Amino acid sequence: MSERPGQIVDAARTLIEEGGSAALTMRALGERLGIRAPSLYKHFPDKGAVEAQVIALALRELANALAAADSLVSLAEAYRAYALAHPHLYRLMSSGPLPRHLLPAGVEEAAALPLVRAVGGDPDQARAVWAFAHGMVILELDGRFPPDADLDGAWHAGLTTFAALVRDGGRR
């Protein structure tokens, strides 16, 4: 990505991190960059294209965070840590339909690869673990657990169960 589009994506990410997806408008983005909003259209056809590049950036960051994990438990810890550190960015990349047609080739697969490896290559198990992790994270972000809930304990219980399934080849 050349210099100006990269600056636009970085500024869009900052707006999203500060105020959520609703904070990203072409007008706000132009103001952040000190340019008029119409100038943005020289680089991106619309707001959706900018969001897609922010999603791609987030997926790459997540892939890097997950790649360092050496077990299913450490992978889930890295996933949770990323989501809690970047809640608005996490929501953008994990809520609603993924604009796959706007993403750079391979970025989604690269983000999924550490999880697929952690479960021995089984895509169904990877999806099940991801659904558990996403559900736990989004419920935590939304404040849906009681204040006294032991979320670390819930994570441990879920991951212990998944790790046993993976170890047993998915048979219970």
C-alpha positions as CSV (number, residue, x, y, z in Angstrom):
1,M,0.0,0.0,0.0
2,S,1.4,3.4,-1.0
3,E,2.0,6.2,1.5
4,R,-1.3,8.1,1.3
5,P,-3.6,5.0,1.4
6,G,-1.6,3.7,4.3
7,Q,-2.1,7.0,6.1
8,I,-5.8,6.8,5.4
9,V,-6.1,3.3,6.8
10,D,-4.0,4.2,9.9
11,A,-6.3,7.3,10.6
12,A,-9.4,5.1,10.0
13,R,-8.1,2.6,12.5
14,T,-7.5,5.4,15.1
15,L,-11.0,6.7,14.6
16,I,-12.4,3.2,15.1
17,E,-10.2,2.5,18.1
18,E,-11.4,5.7,19.7
19,G,-15.1,5.6,19.0
20,G,-16.1,2.4,17.3
21,S,-17.2,1.8,13.8
22,A,-19.8,4.7,13.9
23,A,-16.9,7.1,14.4
24,L,-15.5,6.3,11.0
25,T,-17.1,8.6,8.4
26,M,-15.4,10.0,5.4
27,R,-15.8,13.5,6.8
28,A,-14.2,12.5,10.1
29,L,-11.4,10.7,8.3
30,G,-10.7,13.7,6.1
31,E,-10.7,16.0,9.2
32,R,-8.3,13.7,11.0
33,L,-5.9,13.8,8.0
34,G,-6.4,17.5,7.4
35,I,-7.9,17.0,3.9
36,R,-11.3,17.4,2.4
37,A,-13.4,14.2,2.4
38,P,-13.8,14.1,-1.4
39,S,-10.0,13.7,-1.7
40,L,-10.3,10.3,0.0
41,Y,-12.1,9.0,-3.0
42,K,-9.0,9.3,-5.1
43,H,-7.6,6.4,-3.0
44,F,-10.7,4.4,-1.9
45,P,-14.1,4.1,-3.7
46,D,-16.1,4.2,-0.4
47,K,-16.1,3.8,3.3
48,G,-16.5,0.1,3.0
49,A,-13.2,-0.2,1.1
50,V,-11.5,1.7,3.9
51,E,-13.1,-0.5,6.5
52,A,-12.0,-3.6,4.6
53,Q,-8.4,-2.5,4.8
54,V,-8.7,-1.8,8.5
55,I,-10.1,-5.3,8.9
56,A,-7.2,-6.7,6.9
57,L,-4.8,-4.8,9.2
58,A,-6.5,-6.2,12.3
59,L,-6.5,-9.7,10.9
60,R,-2.7,-9.5,10.2
61,E,-2.1,-8.3,13.7
62,L,-4.3,-11.0,15.2
63,A,-2.5,-13.6,13.0
64,N,0.9,-12.4,14.4
65,A,-0.4,-12.5,18.0
66,L,-1.7,-16.1,17.5
67,A,1.4,-17.3,15.6
68,A,3.4,-17.1,18.8
69,A,1.1,-19.4,20.7
70,D,2.4,-22.9,21.5
71,S,-0.8,-24.5,22.6
72,L,-4.5,-24.2,22.3
73,V,-4.7,-22.5,25.7
74,S,-2.0,-19.9,24.9
75,L,-3.7,-19.3,21.5
76,A,-7.0,-18.6,23.2
77,E,-5.3,-16.3,25.7
78,A,-3.7,-14.3,22.8
79,Y,-7.1,-14.1,21.0
80,R,-8.8,-12.8,24.2
81,A,-6.0,-10.4,25.0
82,Y,-6.2,-8.9,21.4
83,A,-9.9,-8.6,21.5
84,L,-10.0,-6.9,25.0
85,A,-7.1,-4.6,24.0
86,H,-8.9,-3.5,20.8
87,P,-12.6,-3.9,21.4
88,H,-13.9,-1.7,18.6
89,L,-11.5,-3.1,16.1
90,Y,-12.4,-6.6,17.2
91,R,-16.1,-5.9,16.7
92,L,-15.4,-4.5,13.2
93,M,-13.6,-7.6,12.1
94,S,-15.9,-10.1,13.7
95,S,-19.4,-8.7,13.4
96,G,-21.6,-8.8,10.4
97,P,-20.6,-10.3,7.0
98,L,-16.9,-10.3,6.3
99,P,-16.2,-8.3,3.1
100,R,-14.1,-11.1,1.6
101,H,-14.2,-9.6,-1.9
102,L,-12.4,-6.5,-0.6
103,L,-9.8,-8.2,1.5
104,P,-6.2,-8.9,0.3
105,A,-5.8,-12.6,-0.8
106,G,-4.8,-14.9,2.0
107,V,-5.3,-12.5,4.9
108,E,-8.3,-14.4,6.4
109,E,-6.6,-17.8,6.0
110,A,-3.4,-16.4,7.6
111,A,-5.4,-15.3,10.7
112,A,-7.1,-18.8,10.9
113,L,-4.0,-20.8,10.3
114,P,-2.6,-20.8,13.9
115,L,-5.9,-22.1,15.2
116,V,-6.2,-24.7,12.5
117,R,-2.7,-25.9,13.4
118,A,-3.5,-25.9,17.1
119,V,-6.4,-28.4,16.5
120,G,-4.4,-30.7,14.3
121,G,-5.7,-29.4,11.0
122,D,-9.4,-30.2,11.5
123,P,-11.4,-27.2,10.2
124,D,-14.5,-28.2,12.0
125,Q,-12.7,-28.3,15.4
126,A,-11.1,-25.0,14.5
127,R,-14.5,-23.4,13.8
128,A,-15.9,-24.8,17.1
129,V,-13.0,-23.4,19.1
130,W,-13.3,-20.1,17.3
131,A,-17.0,-19.9,18.0
132,F,-16.4,-20.6,21.7
133,A,-13.6,-18.0,21.9
134,H,-15.7,-15.4,20.0
135,G,-18.7,-16.0,22.1
136,M,-16.8,-15.7,25.3
137,V,-15.1,-12.5,24.1
138,I,-18.1,-10.8,22.8
139,L,-20.1,-11.6,25.9
140,E,-17.2,-10.2,28.0
141,L,-17.0,-7.1,25.9
142,D,-20.7,-6.6,26.2
143,G,-20.7,-7.0,30.0
144,R,-23.1,-9.9,29.8
145,F,-21.5,-11.9,32.6
146,P,-22.5,-11.2,36.2
147,P,-19.9,-9.0,38.0
148,D,-18.7,-11.9,40.1
149,A,-18.4,-14.4,37.3
150,D,-15.0,-16.2,37.1
151,L,-14.3,-15.6,33.4
152,D,-10.8,-17.0,33.7
153,G,-12.4,-20.2,35.1
154,A,-15.0,-20.3,32.3
155,W,-12.2,-19.9,29.7
156,H,-10.2,-22.7,31.4
157,A,-13.2,-25.0,31.5
158,G,-14.1,-24.5,27.9
159,L,-10.5,-24.8,26.6
160,T,-9.8,-27.9,28.7
161,T,-12.9,-29.5,27.1
162,F,-11.7,-28.5,23.6
163,A,-8.2,-29.6,24.3
164,A,-9.4,-33.0,25.4
165,L,-11.5,-33.3,22.2
166,V,-8.5,-32.4,20.1
167,R,-6.3,-34.9,21.9
168,D,-9.0,-37.6,21.4
169,G,-9.3,-36.9,17.7
170,G,-12.8,-35.2,18.2
171,R,-14.4,-38.3,19.7
172,R,-16.2,-38.1,23.1
